[in-house]
Amino acid sequence: MEIKQAEFVTSMAQYGNFAGKGLPQIAVAGKSNVGKSSLINKLCNRNKLAKTSATPGKTKLINVFLLNRSFHLIDLPGYGFARVDKAEKARWGKMMQDYFEQSDELRHVFCLVDIRHEPTEDDKQMNTFLRQMGIPFTVIATKADKISRGARQKQLAPICRALFVQPWEVICWSSEDGTGRDQVQKLLDEILAEPVEEAEGPSMAELEEGAPIRWEEK
């Protein structure tokens, strides 16, 4: 799927109604500074559609984009930024948790990790949360241009072990040279062509009886 039309819709501190709500949604999640905004811009061929910053932790709201007038891309707040105080981290965590609970239109989540580093505890918690909730996801390893092609498979090994995925299930991505763009475009076609099914994961109450998922400072 080539993205021929992309526009910013709104930002929300709390997930709720917005203009055009009801279309399929694909969410983008990942830690601060993993390259979420750069991925959105490269995917859409728009340099300034999503705001990028050299300072981690700038995405503090849920940002909604309308692509090809057929689905919404949801940019979730980056998690795991150490310089944000505990209260702010808790607010971000609740914002994301409320989104996952309330978004009936969510089809898939792009989980971004930095290919150069092993997944953090926050990455692992996000992975566990999505599995428990029965939400489909794809791991996208960003900043692939920072390492050689030959080193990519070696770098993917600890990512796959930590997130319980196979190497062929991970998309290597670069917002600089376009690596992985064709794969993500193909994945969009597959996601949006799938019939809508009800997730069979446990309720939030059931999750809280076990080990609750929180994106807070440990």
N, C-alpha and C positions, 0 to 999 in steps of 0.2 A: 504494500500500500504506500504509494507516494503521497506525502502530505502537501496538498496544493493550497489549502486554506487553513490559517491558524489565527486565532484571536484570543486575547485575554478576556475573561468573563468577569471574575470577581475574586476578592480575597475575603476569607472568613476567619474570625477568631474562634467560632463555634460552628460546626457543620449544621446546615439547615437548607431552607429553600433558596433557590437562585434562578435567574432567568434561563429557561431552557432545560431545567432539571427534568430528568426522566430518560435521557439518552444513556446508552451504555457508558460505563466509566472504567478507566484504567488508571491505577494509582502508581506514583513513583515514590519509593521510600529508600532511605539510606542515611548514614551518619552525615554530620556537617562536613562540608568540603569534599564530599565524595564525587561531586560533579553532576548533581541532579539538573541544575539549571542549564549547564552546558550541554547535557544530553538532550534536553527538550529543545534547545535552540538548534542544535545540529540536526535532530530528527525533522524539525519543521523548516529547516533552511532559513531561519530568522535569527539574526545575531543578538537581538535585544528583546525577544519575546518574553523570556524569563530573565529576571535580573540576576546577574552573577556578581560575586564579590570575592576579593582575596581574603576577607575576614570571615571565618567560619561562624555559623550560627545566625546568619542574616535572615534566613527563611523562618519567620516566626508565625506565619499564618498558613491556612490551607488555601492554595492558589488554584484556580480553576481555569482551564483553557478549552476552547471549543476547536476541534480539529475536523477539517473536511465537512463541517456542519453535520456530522454524523455521530460523534462521540466526544466525551469529555476526558481530558487528561488532568489528573488531580496531583498536584505537587504538594506532598506532605512536608511538614517541618522537619528539618534535619535533626537527628538525635545524637546524643553522646558528646556534646561540646562542653569541655571541662570548665570553661570560664563563665558559664551561665550558672546562676545560683540554683539551689535545690528547688525553691518554689517555682522558678521559671521552668525547670526541667519537668516538674510534676505537672505544670499547666500544659506543656507541650504533649506530654504523655497522655493526659486525659483527652486532649484535643484529637489525637490520632485514634485513641481507643474508641471514643465516641463516633468518629467517622466510620471505623470498621463495623461497629455495631449497627449504625443507622443507615448506611448506604446500601439500599436494596439494588442499586444499579451497578455495583462493583462487579466487574468480570474477572479482573486479573491485577496482580501487583508486580511491578518491576522492582526487584530488590537489588539495589546497587551496593557493591563493595569495591574497594580499591584493590586491583590485582596485585599490587606490590606488597600488600600486608595481609596477615591472617585476620579473619573476621574478629571483631571485638565482641565482648559480652553482650552489648546492645544489639549487634547484628544477629547473634545467636538467639537472643530473646525474641526478636522480630520473627525469625525463622520458626521458632517454636510456636509463637502465637498464631501465625498464619496456618501452620499445620493443624493446630488444635481447633481452629475456627473453620477449617475446611476451605480456605480461600486459595485458589490457584495462584501460583507465583512463578517467576523466572528470575534466576540470579544473573545479573549483568555485572561483569568485572570491568570496571572503568580504568581509564588511563593506561590502556594497553600500549600506547605509543611510547611510554616511558621505559619499556623493556623490549628486548629483542624478540622476534617471533619465536626463535628457538627456546627462549626461556619461559614462554607463556605457559606451556603445559606443566612445567615444574612448579610455577607459581600457583597454578590452579589446584594442585594436589591438596594443600592444607585448607583451601577454601571449600573444596568438595567434602573433605573429611568433617570439617566443622559444621557445615550446613546440610549434610546428608544428601548431596546431589552427585550426579555423575558428570564427568568432564564434558561430555557431549551435550549436556543440558545447560551448560553455562555459555553465555554469549560474551566474548571479549569485545570491548568497546573502546573507541577513541573518538573524542569530540574534536581532536586536532586533524586526524587524517581520514576519518570516516569509517575506520574499521568497525564492523558489526552493524552498520546502518542497514544494509540489505537484509540481514537476519532479523532485525527488529521490525522492519517493514513487513516481512513475510509473517512474522509472529502476530502482528496486528491483524492481518487478514484472517489468520486462523482463529484468533480470540473472538473477533467480531462475527465470525461465521458460525460459531458454536451456539447451539440452543441454550437458553437460559435454564439453569438448574438451581434448585434450592440447595444451599450449603447444608451439610449434615453434621457440622461440627457442634460441640457442646455449647450451651448457653453461657453467658458471662457469669451467671451465678454458679454454674457448675465449675467453671474455670477457677473462680475465686475460692471454691472449697479445696482446690488442690494448690498448685503453686501459681499464684497470680502473676501475670505479665505486667511489668511496670517499666516505663522508660524514665527512671529516676536515678539520681545519684545513689550509688550503693553505700 
